Amino acid sequence: MAQDSHSSSKPPSSDGLGRSPKTPNLRKAAGKKSGRQSAHLGQTLSQTPTLDHLVLHSASTCYRCQMPLAPTEFGPVAERRQVWHLLPQKLEVTEHCSLVTPCPAGGETNLGSFPPVVTSPLQYGPHLRAMAVYLTNYQLLPYARTTQVLDQWFGCHLSQGTLAQFLQECYAPLETPEQIIKTALCEVAVLYNDETGLFVEAIRRWLHTACTSKLTHYAWHNRRGKAATDDIAIPTAFRTSVSTMATKVTPSTSVNTLYAMPTIYVS
């Protein structure tokens, strides 16, 4: 087999005049004009009547005779221009103090109760915790990038260990919503299912997705295919599966899926 720089480690200078031609672009023209398409609605920034600040600008001298103008001589508004600002963000520190109140009758010492969310002498508030979870789980930023963003935006020197603790604390209250989503996915007429590889603690695992246009459920598993989806317990109520690799709907008494491609389950 003839080898050149494209099929081996040989340098391009060794190809000579008989090197293989480049593969032409196989994409066909779509027939659309460049730029915005007619069906694209687009978005634009519009002025709002709700203002946070109002700054008035008046002329100090007459543009024709240069006569000074009194600041009180305001006329009607000639033009309005709005600037949408992003204010600098910073952390706010709120101290909670438990006061000592003696009983006037018996003299017992009574201590004030802290709010349920204040559980330690020093902690981060719920808004910052929610932002950290949002950046990692929704925007898919790595731990190092998330801590860097929080440091640069808010001056919050957050460690990756604390970030992992935030995610763990957020997991427990989501158990009930997750079960509601799984139950709803088992009741739909058509269910889309897919899987892809990912690493969990440096070990190759599989991320399984089950979704509709309004619901999405993610779960990782050690295995691919039906064994994993049975453990996740979402598509077990379906009797038929349609895959992009299949040529027709194949009825069966259990889930019958070609997992090499995305799969649609039909009840």
C-alpha positions in Angstrom: 0.0 0.0 0.0 1.4 3.4 -1.0 1.9 5.7 2.0 2.2 9.4 2.0 2.0 12.2 4.7 -1.8 11.7 4.9 -1.7 8.0 5.8 1.6 7.7 7.7 4.1 9.7 9.7 6.1 10.7 6.6 6.6 14.5 6.2 4.7 16.3 3.4 8.0 17.0 1.6 8.3 13.3 0.9 5.1 13.1 -1.1 6.6 14.4 -4.3 4.5 15.0 -7.4 2.5 11.8 -7.1 0.8 12.6 -3.8 -2.9 11.9 -3.4 -5.3 14.8 -4.3 -7.3 16.4 -1.5 -10.9 15.1 -1.1 -13.2 17.8 -2.5 -15.9 19.3 -0.4 -18.9 16.9 -0.6 -21.4 19.4 0.9 -24.0 20.7 -1.5 -25.2 24.3 -1.6 -28.4 24.8 0.3 -29.6 27.5 -2.0 -30.0 30.1 0.7 -28.7 33.6 0.7 -26.0 34.6 3.2 -27.0 36.5 6.3 -30.3 36.5 8.2 -33.0 34.2 6.8 -36.5 35.4 6.2 -38.0 32.9 8.8 -35.7 34.1 11.5 -37.6 36.5 13.8 -34.6 37.9 15.6 -34.4 40.0 18.8 -33.5 43.6 19.4 -33.1 45.7 22.5 -36.1 48.1 23.1 -36.4 51.1 25.4 -38.4 50.5 28.6 -40.6 52.9 30.5 -39.4 51.3 33.8 -36.2 53.3 34.8 -33.8 52.9 37.7 -32.1 56.2 37.2 -33.0 59.4 35.2 -30.3 61.9 34.1 -31.4 65.2 32.5 -29.0 67.0 30.1 -29.7 70.7 29.4 -27.8 73.2 27.3 -25.7 75.7 29.4 -25.4 78.3 26.6 -27.4 79.3 23.5 -25.9 77.6 20.5 -26.5 80.8 18.4 -25.7 83.8 20.6 -23.7 82.0 23.4 -25.9 83.6 26.1 -25.8 81.6 29.4 -29.0 79.7 30.1 -30.4 79.2 33.6 -30.5 75.6 34.8 -34.2 76.0 35.5 -35.1 76.7 31.9 -36.0 73.2 30.8 -38.0 72.6 27.7 -39.7 69.4 26.4 -37.6 66.3 26.0 -36.1 66.3 22.5 -34.6 62.8 22.5 -34.3 59.8 24.9 -31.3 57.4 25.0 -31.1 54.5 27.4 -28.0 52.6 28.6 -28.4 49.2 30.1 -25.7 48.7 32.8 -24.5 45.6 34.6 -23.7 46.8 38.1 -20.6 45.6 39.8 -21.4 42.6 42.0 -19.9 41.9 45.4 -20.6 39.7 48.4 -22.7 41.1 51.2 -22.0 39.9 54.8 -25.0 39.6 57.2 -24.2 38.8 60.8 -26.8 37.0 62.9 -26.6 37.4 66.7 -28.4 35.3 69.3 -29.3 37.7 72.1 -29.5 36.8 75.8 -32.9 37.7 77.3 -33.4 37.0 81.0 -36.9 36.0 82.2 -38.3 38.8 84.5 -40.2 36.2 86.5 -37.7 33.5 87.3 -34.5 34.9 85.9 -33.8 32.1 83.5 -31.6 32.8 80.5 -33.3 32.7 77.1 -31.3 32.6 73.9 -32.6 33.9 70.5 -33.1 31.3 67.8 -31.2 31.5 64.5 -33.1 31.0 61.2 -33.1 27.4 60.0 -30.8 28.3 57.0 -28.1 29.7 59.4 -26.4 26.6 60.7 -22.8 27.5 61.3 -20.6 30.4 62.5 -19.5 31.1 58.9 -21.2 30.0 55.7 -22.3 31.0 52.2 -25.8 32.1 51.5 -28.4 30.3 49.3 -28.0 32.6 46.4 -24.3 32.0 46.0 -24.8 28.3 46.4 -27.5 28.3 43.7 -25.2 30.2 41.4 -22.4 27.7 41.9 -24.7 24.8 41.2 -26.1 26.5 38.1 -22.6 27.1 36.6 -21.5 23.6 37.1 -24.7 21.6 36.3 -26.4 23.8 33.7 -23.5 25.7 32.1 -21.3 22.6 32.5 -18.2 24.5 33.7 -15.5 22.5 35.3 -14.9 22.9 39.0 -11.7 25.0 38.5 -13.5 27.3 36.0 -16.5 27.7 38.3 -14.4 28.8 41.2 -12.5 31.2 38.9 -15.7 32.8 37.7 -17.1 33.2 41.2 -13.7 34.8 42.3 -13.6 37.2 39.4 -17.3 38.2 39.5 -18.0 38.3 43.2 -14.6 38.2 45.0 -15.6 34.8 46.4 -12.6 32.6 47.1 -14.4 29.3 46.9 -12.5 26.0 47.0 -13.4 23.0 44.8 -14.2 21.0 47.9 -16.8 23.5 49.0 -18.2 23.5 45.5 -18.6 19.7 45.7 -20.3 20.1 49.0 -22.8 22.5 47.5 -23.7 20.0 44.8 -24.2 17.2 47.3 -26.5 19.4 49.4 -28.5 20.3 46.3 -28.9 16.6 45.4 -31.0 15.5 48.3 -34.0 17.8 47.8 -34.2 16.9 44.1 -35.0 13.2 44.7 -38.7 13.9 44.7 -38.7 16.0 41.5 -36.6 13.4 39.8 -39.1 10.7 40.6 -41.9 12.9 39.3 -40.0 13.3 36.0 -39.4 9.6 35.7 -43.0 8.8 36.3 -44.2 11.3 33.7 -41.7 10.0 31.1 -43.1 6.5 31.5 -46.6 7.8 30.7 -45.8 9.6 27.4 -46.7 8.1 24.0 -43.3 8.8 22.5 -40.0 8.8 24.3 -36.6 9.7 23.0 -33.6 7.8 24.4 -29.9 8.2 23.9 -26.6 7.4 25.5 -23.0 8.8 25.4 -19.8 8.2 27.2 -18.5 10.2 30.1 -16.0 9.8 32.9 -16.9 9.5 36.6 -13.9 9.8 38.9 -11.6 9.0 35.9 -13.5 5.8 35.0 -15.5 5.5 31.8 -19.2 5.4 32.3 -22.4 5.9 30.2 -24.8 8.8 30.4 -28.3 7.8 29.5 -30.9 10.4 28.4 -34.6 10.0 28.3 -36.6 13.0 27.2 -39.6 14.6 25.5 -40.0 18.2 24.3 -40.7 19.3 27.9 -39.1 16.7 30.2 -35.5 15.5 30.4 -33.9 12.9 32.6 -30.1 12.1 32.9 -28.6 9.2 34.6 -25.1 7.6 34.4 -24.6 3.9 34.6 -21.7 1.4 34.4 -23.3 -0.4 31.4 -24.9 0.4 28.0 -28.2 -0.8 26.6 -31.2 -2.4 28.1 -29.5 -3.5 31.4 -28.8 0.1 32.2 -32.3 1.4 31.2 -33.9 -1.3 33.3 -31.9 -0.1 36.3 -32.8 3.5 35.7 -36.5 2.3 35.3 -37.8 4.7 32.7 -38.6 2.9 29.5 -39.8 -0.4 31.0 -43.4 0.4 30.3 -42.8 0.7 26.6 -43.4 -2.3 24.2 -42.0 -0.9 20.9 -38.8 0.9 20.0 -37.9 2.8 16.8 -34.2 3.5 16.1 -32.7 5.6 13.3 -30.8 2.4 12.3 -34.0 0.4 12.0 -36.1 0.1 8.8 -39.4 -0.6 10.5 -41.1 -0.7 13.9 -40.3 -4.0 15.6 -42.9 -5.1 18.2 -41.7 -7.2 21.1 -42.6 -8.2 24.6 -39.7 -6.2 26.0 -37.6 -3.3 25.0 -35.8 -4.1 21.8 -33.4 -1.3 20.9 -30.5 -0.6 18.6 -28.3 1.4 21.0 -25.7 2.5 18.5 -28.0 5.4 17.5 -30.6 7.5 19.3 -33.8 5.6 20.0 -37.5 6.6 20.1 -39.8 4.5 22.2 -43.5 4.2 21.2 -46.1 2.9 23.6 
